[in-house]
Amino acid sequence: MIPLSIASRSPVTKLSPDNPKIQISSSTKLSHLKPVPCSFHRKNPNTINNPAKSKTHPFGSVLITPDHVSHKKGKINRGYEERRDSGHVGSQQMLALCGFGYWMQGFRSFPWLALNFHMAHNLNLHPSQLQLLQISGNLPMVAKPLYGLLSDAFYIGGAHRVPYILMGVFLQVLGWGPLALIPVAREALPILISCILISNLGASITEVANDALVTEYGQKNRIGGLQSYAFMALAVGGILGNLLGGCFLQKTPPKTMFLVFSVLLSLQLATSSIVREKSLGLLEPSNHNLVNTSIWENTRKQLSDLKTALNEDSISHPLTWIVASIATVPVLSGSMFCYQTQCLHLDPSIIGTSRVIGQVMLLSMTVLYDRYWKEVPMRKLVGAVQFLYASSLLLDFVLVRQINLKLGISNEVFACCFSGLAEILAQFKLLPFSMLLASLCPQGCEGSLTSFLASSLCLSSIVSGFLGVGLASLIGITSGDYSSLPMGILIQFFAALLPLGWIHRVPMSEPIVEKERKQGMSKRTRKNRRVGRVLIGSIYVYRRERESDSQR
């Protein structure tokens, strides 16, 4: 806020060097004007026109000098524009590093769409084998807490986020590069699995470092809701990945798509290597800590901090709910994919378009959440999304039973519009929990807690996938017989309703810490509005009482 110059209507004021308060003549009584210290108290009076010290401002550090405040409106507007354009430290670097990183994370759907078609059609894998291979490829993501602990405790070259991003991107290049350039890597199943594991290992390290960097940057600059913008970048990458993936599969072999993604990863590696972590304004470790503290001591401290954070009910209760809500639902994604491609003979463009529509819906819901739905109580919002997720599973039942044809809707149109809805709702359900834990995350534990959340979600997805493989084998779903698939979908539906029974573990509203932070910011804002410069006669006097109160 801009301090206003107020012209005093009182007579000439006398200033006593022994008493720093303003002495007002007895002929004039101004009960509303409080005595305030003079800005040059205990200083050389000749230095009154020197710049004053910078004052704390909610949007950054603002330097207030006598020249900054004027009766002229033009100077005030120019001062406001200068502060508004200053921005946060390292915002452009964060956009290039994490914005492009999350976009690439969403664009991973581009090579994975080609890989799924390659395994289903070129390698002729069984539906259960395809789903089992997809689940096994995610095993490196279970170890995300280890990557988070290392990122928090072990600094490389004075940085502990960007080096891990570079390491993860490099491992992804090593994973997808051989699939694009070496034919035997695509045909031999053991080598194919090894490449998938290496690429997912690199992706998990990159995701942990990006999540920790976004959380740490948001906490340092007091920027709330950065996770929603990360979801937006993720959704945009998913939209382009699925859209281009469906078009590429019709005209090019999968190896070309692997090569394109490897080139993009190389570009990400080059752009990320330019960014220096110190330019983001994050805290750097002191040389004393780097020399005298061992890696084991740092790791043990991070484990202790993580354990303390997880013992808090405000963190453990919502975390256990979201993990259980995923693990209790058996996933039949492999069976549905094979049914759509082998029985319904849907083109790759149809599958890609359905996922594009789903990612557009995810992007729209993320924008709505960031603008409006954050005000909705979290328990009500999560409960509604969980019910919609369970109901959307019945859309696969409609497609398998061909009820859509009775309603005059073709399989292509129905698959494009509705087949990806359940997956998108499952992804959107994670956003409120990500923002909740980011607001409650203790300082210095950003990588550990965010990676523990990601690892728990990944582990629950693996458990859900294994339950789906077991269910498909139990009810007899094979590549030539999908007659029992509707029964499996109904079991999915009832299992998805079970988490509503313990929805009370989800907090009803935003955490108290976040409320207090917002209230504190509003109080400081109001105080800064009232901290102004008073012009008494020809002498400038600054009010310091409000400033001292805001620093308490």
C-alpha positions in Angstrom: 0.0 0.0 0.0 1.2 3.5 -0.7 1.6 5.8 2.3 -0.4 9.0 1.9 0.9 12.5 2.7 -1.5 14.2 5.1 -1.1 18.0 5.3 -1.6 19.0 9.0 -3.9 21.9 9.7 -2.2 22.7 13.0 0.3 25.5 13.6 4.0 25.1 13.3 5.1 22.1 15.4 8.1 22.3 17.7 10.3 19.3 18.1 12.3 18.7 21.2 15.5 16.6 20.8 15.2 15.4 24.4 11.6 14.3 24.0 11.0 12.6 20.6 7.3 13.2 20.7 5.5 15.9 18.8 4.7 18.9 20.9 1.5 20.6 19.9 0.7 24.2 21.0 -1.9 24.5 23.7 -4.1 26.7 21.5 -4.8 23.8 19.3 -6.2 20.5 20.6 -6.0 17.5 18.3 -7.1 14.5 20.3 -7.1 12.3 17.3 -3.4 12.8 16.5 -1.2 10.5 18.5 2.3 11.5 19.4 4.7 9.6 17.2 8.5 9.4 17.1 10.3 11.4 14.6 12.0 9.6 11.7 15.4 11.2 12.5 15.3 10.6 16.2 18.8 9.8 17.6 20.2 10.5 14.1 22.1 13.4 12.6 19.4 16.0 11.6 21.4 16.7 8.4 20.6 13.3 7.1 16.9 13.7 7.1 16.7 13.5 3.3 18.6 10.2 3.1 16.7 7.1 2.1 15.0 5.3 4.9 15.2 1.7 5.6 13.1 -0.7 3.7 9.8 -1.8 5.3 8.1 -5.1 5.2 5.3 -5.4 2.7 3.1 -8.4 1.9 4.2 -8.3 -1.8 7.9 -7.8 -1.1 10.4 -5.3 0.2 9.3 -1.7 -0.4 11.8 1.1 0.1 10.0 4.3 1.4 11.8 7.6 1.1 10.6 11.1 1.4 10.8 11.4 -2.4 8.5 8.5 -2.9 5.5 10.2 -1.3 4.0 13.2 -3.1 0.8 15.1 -3.5 0.9 14.4 -7.2 -1.1 11.4 -8.3 1.2 10.6 -11.1 4.1 9.8 -8.8 2.0 7.6 -6.6 0.8 5.6 -9.6 4.3 5.2 -10.9 5.4 3.9 -7.5 2.6 1.4 -7.4 3.5 0.1 -10.9 7.1 -0.3 -9.9 6.2 -2.5 -6.9 3.6 -4.4 -8.9 6.1 -5.3 -11.6 8.8 -6.4 -9.2 7.4 -9.9 -8.7 8.9 -12.7 -6.7 12.5 -13.7 -6.9 13.2 -16.4 -9.5 9.6 -16.5 -10.8 10.8 -16.8 -14.5 13.3 -19.5 -13.6 10.6 -21.4 -11.7 8.3 -21.2 -14.7 11.0 -22.5 -17.0 12.1 -25.3 -14.6 8.9 -26.6 -13.0 6.4 -25.4 -15.5 8.1 -27.3 -18.3 8.9 -30.1 -16.0 5.2 -30.7 -15.1 4.3 -30.3 -18.7 6.8 -33.1 -19.6 5.3 -35.2 -16.8 1.9 -34.9 -18.4 3.4 -35.5 -21.9 4.6 -38.9 -20.8 1.2 -40.1 -22.0 2.6 -39.7 -25.5 5.1 -42.5 -25.4 3.1 -44.7 -23.0 0.2 -44.7 -25.4 2.5 -46.1 -28.1 4.0 -48.6 -25.6 0.6 -49.9 -24.6 -0.3 -50.5 -28.3 3.1 -52.0 -28.9 2.7 -54.5 -26.1 -0.9 -55.4 -26.9 -0.6 -55.8 -30.7 3.0 -56.4 -31.5 3.9 -58.5 -28.5 0.4 -60.0 -28.2 0.3 -59.8 -24.4 -2.6 -61.2 -22.4 -4.8 -58.5 -20.8 -3.7 -59.6 -17.3 0.0 -59.7 -18.4 -0.3 -56.2 -19.9 -1.8 -54.8 -16.7 0.8 -56.7 -14.6 3.6 -55.2 -16.7 2.2 -51.7 -16.2 2.0 -52.2 -12.5 5.5 -53.6 -12.3 6.9 -50.7 -14.2 5.7 -48.4 -11.4 7.7 -50.1 -8.7 10.5 -47.5 -8.7 7.9 -44.9 -7.6 7.3 -46.7 -4.4 10.8 -45.7 -3.2 9.9 -41.9 -3.6 10.4 -41.3 0.2 14.0 -42.3 -0.2 14.5 -39.8 -3.0 12.8 -37.2 -0.9 15.0 -37.8 2.1 18.1 -37.6 -0.1 16.9 -34.4 -1.7 16.3 -32.8 1.7 19.5 -34.0 3.4 22.1 -34.3 0.7 23.2 -31.2 -1.2 25.1 -31.5 -4.5 27.1 -28.5 -5.4 25.2 -26.3 -2.8 21.8 -27.3 -4.3 19.4 -30.0 -3.4 16.6 -29.7 -6.0 17.9 -28.9 -9.4 20.7 -31.6 -9.4 18.0 -34.3 -8.7 15.9 -32.9 -11.5 18.8 -33.3 -13.9 19.6 -36.8 -12.6 16.0 -37.9 -13.1 15.7 -36.5 -16.7 19.0 -38.1 -17.6 17.7 -41.5 -16.4 14.6 -41.0 -18.5 16.7 -40.4 -21.6 18.6 -43.7 -20.8 15.2 -45.5 -20.6 13.4 -44.3 -23.7 16.5 -43.9 -25.9 17.2 -47.6 -26.4 13.5 -48.3 -27.1 13.7 -45.8 -29.9 17.1 -46.8 -31.4 17.7 -50.5 -30.5 15.2 -53.0 -32.0 16.0 -55.8 -29.6 15.1 -53.5 -26.7 11.5 -53.3 -28.0 11.2 -57.0 -28.8 12.9 -58.8 -25.9 10.5 -58.6 -22.9 13.3 -58.5 -20.2 15.1 -55.6 -21.8 11.8 -53.8 -22.4 10.9 -54.1 -18.7 14.4 -52.9 -17.7 14.0 -49.8 -19.9 10.6 -49.1 -18.4 12.0 -49.4 -14.9 14.9 -47.0 -15.6 12.6 -44.5 -17.2 10.1 -44.6 -14.3 13.0 -44.4 -11.8 14.1 -41.1 -13.5 10.5 -39.9 -13.7 10.0 -40.5 -10.0 13.1 -38.7 -9.0 12.2 -35.7 -11.2 8.6 -35.6 -9.7 9.9 -35.7 -6.2 12.3 -32.8 -6.8 9.7 -30.8 -8.7 7.0 -31.3 -5.9 9.5 -30.4 -3.2 10.7 -27.3 -5.1 7.2 -26.0 -5.7 6.3 -26.5 -2.0 9.5 -24.9 -0.7 9.2 -22.0 -3.1 5.5 -21.4 -2.3 6.2 -21.5 1.5 9.2 -19.1 1.2 7.3 -16.5 -0.9 3.9 -17.2 0.8 2.3 -18.2 -2.4 -0.7 -20.5 -1.9 -2.1 -22.8 -4.5 1.0 -23.5 -6.6 -0.1 -27.1 -6.7 -3.1 -26.2 -8.7 -1.0 -24.5 -11.4 1.2 -27.6 -11.4 -1.9 -29.7 -12.1 -2.8 -27.3 -15.0 0.6 -27.7 -16.6 0.3 -31.5 -16.1 -3.2 -31.5 -17.7 -2.0 -29.4 -20.7 0.9 -31.9 -21.2 -1.5 -34.8 -21.1 -3.8 -33.1 -23.6 -1.1 -32.6 -26.1 0.4 -36.1 -25.4 -2.8 -38.0 -26.0 -3.8 -35.8 -29.0 -0.5 -36.2 -30.8 -0.2 -39.8 -29.7 -3.4 -40.8 -31.4 -2.3 -39.0 -34.6 1.2 -40.4 -34.6 0.1 -44.0 -34.1 -1.9 -43.9 -37.3 1.0 -42.8 -39.4 4.2 -43.8 -37.6 5.5 -46.9 -35.7 5.9 -46.7 -31.9 9.7 -46.3 -32.2 9.3 -42.9 -33.8 7.2 -41.7 -30.8 9.9 -43.0 -28.4 12.5 -41.0 -30.4 10.4 -37.8 -30.3 10.0 -38.1 -26.5 13.7 -38.8 -26.0 14.5 -35.6 -28.0 12.1 -33.6 -25.8 13.8 -35.1 -22.7 17.1 -34.0 -24.0 15.7 -30.5 -24.4 14.5 -30.5 -20.9 17.9 -31.6 -19.7 19.5 -28.7 -21.5 17.1 -26.1 -20.2 17.2 -27.3 -16.6 21.0 -27.3 -16.5 21.0 -23.6 -17.2 18.9 -22.8 -14.0 20.9 -22.2 -10.8 19.1 -22.9 -7.6 20.4 -19.8 -5.9 18.6 -17.7 -8.5 15.3 -19.0 -7.1 16.0 -17.3 -3.8 15.9 -20.5 -1.7 17.9 -21.0 1.5 21.4 -22.4 1.0 23.3 -24.5 3.5 26.1 -22.9 5.4 29.6 -24.1 4.9 29.8 -25.2 8.5 26.8 -27.5 8.1 28.2 -28.9 4.9 31.5 -29.8 6.5 30.5 -30.9 10.0 27.3 -32.7 9.3 27.4 -36.1 7.6 24.9 -37.5 5.2 23.8 -40.1 7.7 23.1 -37.4 10.4 21.1 -35.4 7.9 19.2 -38.4 6.8 18.4 -39.4 10.4 17.2 -35.9 11.1 15.0 -35.9 8.1 13.5 -39.3 9.1 12.8 -37.9 12.6 11.1 -34.8 11.1 9.1 -37.0 8.8 8.0 -39.2 11.6 7.0 -36.2 13.7 5.0 -34.8 10.8 3.2 -38.1 10.1 2.2 -38.4 13.8 0.1 -35.3 13.5 -3.6 -36.2 13.1 -4.1 -33.3 10.6 -1.7 -35.1 8.3 -2.1 -38.8 9.0 -6.0 -38.9 8.9 -6.4 -37.4 5.3 -3.4 -39.4 4.1 -4.8 -42.7 5.2 -8.1 -41.9 3.7 -6.8 -41.1 0.2 -4.5 -44.1 0.2 -7.3 -46.5 1.3 -9.8 -45.0 -1.2 -7.4 -46.0 -4.0 -6.2 -49.3 -2.7 -9.7 -50.7 -2.1 -10.9 -50.4 -5.7 -9.7 -53.1 -8.1 -8.6 -51.6 -11.4 -9.5 -53.3 -14.7 -7.7 -50.9 -17.0 -5.8 -53.6 -18.9 -8.9 -55.6 -19.5 -10.9 -52.5 -20.7 -8.0 -51.5 -23.0 -7.8 -54.9 -24.6 -11.6 -55.0 -24.9 -11.8 -51.7 -26.7 -9.0 -52.5 -29.1 -9.6 -56.2 -29.7 -13.4 -56.5 -29.5 -14.7 -53.1 -30.4 -11.7 -52.5 -32.8 -11.4 -48.8 -31.8 -8.7 -46.9 -33.7 -5.8 -45.4 -31.8 -7.1 -42.0 -32.6 -10.3 -42.8 -30.7 -8.4 -43.9 -27.6 -6.2 -40.8 -27.8 -9.1 -38.5 -28.4 -10.9 -39.9 -25.3 -7.9 -39.2 -23.2 -7.6 -35.7 -24.6 -11.2 -35.0 -23.6 -10.5 -36.3 -20.2 -7.4 -34.1 -19.8 -9.4 -31.1 -20.9 -11.9 -31.9 -18.2 -9.1 -32.2 -15.7 -7.7 -28.8 -16.7 -11.2 -27.3 -16.5 -11.9 -28.8 -13.0 -8.5 -27.6 -11.8 -9.2 -24.0 -12.9 -12.6 -24.2 -11.3 -11.1 -25.5 -8.1 -8.5 -22.8 -8.0 -11.1 -20.1 -8.6 -14.2 -21.3 -6.7 -14.1 -24.8 -5.3 -11.3 -24.0 -2.8 -14.0 -22.3 -0.7 -16.1 -25.5 -0.5 -15.5 -27.6 2.6 -12.9 -30.2 1.8 -15.0 -33.1 3.2 -18.0 -32.3 1.1 -15.9 -31.7 -2.1 -14.0 -35.0 -1.7 -17.1 -37.0 -0.9 -18.9 -35.6 -4.0 -15.9 -36.4 -6.2 -15.7 -40.0 -4.7 -19.4 -40.6 -5.4 -19.0 -39.3 -9.0 -16.0 -41.5 -9.5 -17.9 -44.6 -8.4 -20.8 -43.6 -10.7 -18.5 -43.0 -13.6 -17.3 -46.6 -13.4 -20.7 -47.7 -14.5 -20.1 -46.0 -17.9 -17.8 -48.9 -18.7 -20.6 -51.2 -17.9 -22.8 -49.4 -20.4 -20.2 -49.7 -23.1 -19.5 -53.4 -22.4 -23.2 -54.3 -22.4 -23.7 -52.1 -25.5 -26.5 -50.1 -23.9 -25.2 -47.1 -25.7 -26.1 -48.6 -29.1 -29.7 -49.0 -27.8 -29.7 -45.3 -27.0 -28.4 -44.5 -30.5 -24.8 -43.6 -29.5 -22.0 -45.3 -31.4 -19.1 -47.0 -29.6 -16.7 -44.4 -31.0 -18.6 -41.4 -29.7 -19.3 -43.0 -26.4 -15.7 -44.1 -25.9 -14.5 -40.6 -26.8 -16.8 -38.8 -24.4 -17.0 -41.1 -21.4 -14.4 -43.8 -21.3 -11.8 -41.6 -19.6 -14.0 -39.9 -17.0 -13.3 -42.2 -14.1 -9.6 -41.9 -14.5 -9.8 -38.1 -14.6 -11.9 -37.9 -11.5 -9.4 -40.2 -9.7 -6.6 -37.8 -10.6 -8.6 -34.7 -9.6 -9.3 -36.2 -6.2 -5.6 -35.9 -5.4 -5.5 -32.1 -5.8 -7.1 -31.1 -2.5 -4.9 -33.5 -0.6 -1.8 -32.2 -2.3 -2.6 -28.6 -1.4 -3.6 -29.6 2.2 -0.3 -31.4 2.9 1.7 -28.7 1.2 0.1 -26.1 3.6 0.9 -28.3 6.6 4.4 -29.4 5.6 7.0 -28.4 8.1 9.9 -26.3 6.8 12.9 -28.4 5.7 10.6 -31.5 5.2 9.2 -30.5 1.8 10.8 -33.3 -0.2 10.3 -36.0 2.5 6.6 -35.4 3.0 5.6 -34.8 -0.6 7.6 -37.8 -1.7 5.9 -39.9 1.0 2.5 -38.8 -0.2 3.5 -39.7 -3.8 4.9 -43.0 -2.8 1.8 -43.9 -0.7 -0.4 -43.1 -3.7 1.7 -45.1 -6.0 1.8 -48.1 -3.6 -2.0 -47.9 -3.3 -2.3 -47.8 -7.1 -0.1 -50.9 -7.3 -2.2 -52.7 -4.7 -5.3 -51.7 -6.7 -3.8 -53.0 -9.9 -2.9 -56.4 -8.3 -6.5 -56.6 -7.0 -7.7 -56.0 -10.5 -5.4 -58.7 -11.9 -6.7 -61.1 -9.3 -10.3 -60.2 -9.9 -9.9 -60.7 -13.7 -8.4 -64.1 -13.1 -11.0 -65.1 -10.6 -14.0 -64.2 -12.7 -12.3 -65.6 -15.9 -11.6 -62.5 -18.1 -9.3 -63.6 -21.0 -8.3 -62.1 -24.4 -11.0 -64.1 -26.1 -13.8 -64.0 -23.5 -15.0 -60.8 -21.9 -18.4 -62.1 -20.9 -17.7 -61.7 -17.2 -16.3 -58.1 -17.5 -19.6 -56.5 -16.6 -19.6 -58.4 -13.3 -16.1 -57.1 -12.5 -17.2 -53.5 -13.3 -20.1 -53.8 -10.8 -17.7 -55.1 -8.1 -15.5 -52.0 -8.9 -18.6 -49.7 -8.4 -19.5 -51.1 -4.9 -15.8 -51.1 -3.9 -15.5 -47.4 -4.8 -18.4 -46.6 -2.5 -16.7 -48.1 0.6 -14.4 -45.1 1.3 -17.5 -42.9 1.9 -17.9 -44.9 5.1 -14.8 -43.3 6.7 -15.1 -39.9 5.1 -15.0 -38.4 8.6 -11.1 -38.7 8.5 -11.0 -35.9 5.9 -11.0 -32.4 7.4 -14.1 -30.4 7.0 -12.4 -27.2 6.3 -8.9 -25.7 5.6 -6.2 -26.3 8.3 -5.9 -23.8 11.1 -2.3 -23.0 10.1 -3.5 -21.7 6.8 -6.3 -19.7 8.3 -3.9 -18.0 10.7 -1.5 -17.3 7.9 -4.3 -15.6 5.9 -5.5 -13.7 8.9 -2.0 -12.6 9.7 -1.5 -11.4 6.1 -4.8 -9.4 6.2 -3.8 -7.8 9.5 -0.4 -6.8 8.2 -2.1 -5.4 5.1 -4.5 -3.3 7.1 -1.6 -2.0 9.3 0.5 -1.1 6.2 -2.5 0.9 4.9 -2.4 2.9 8.1 1.3 3.3 8.3 1.8 6.6 6.5 3.8 9.8 6.5 2.5 12.9 8.2 3.5 16.3 7.0 3.5 18.7 9.9 4.6 22.2 8.8 7.7 21.6 6.7 9.1 18.5 8.6 8.3 14.9 7.6 7.5 12.5 10.4 7.1 8.8 10.0 4.8 6.7 12.0 6.6 3.8 13.6 4.1 2.5 16.1 2.2 0.5 13.5 5.4 -0.9 12.0 6.6 -2.1 15.4 3.3 -3.8 16.1 3.4 -5.7 12.8 6.9 -7.0 13.6 5.8 -8.6 16.8 
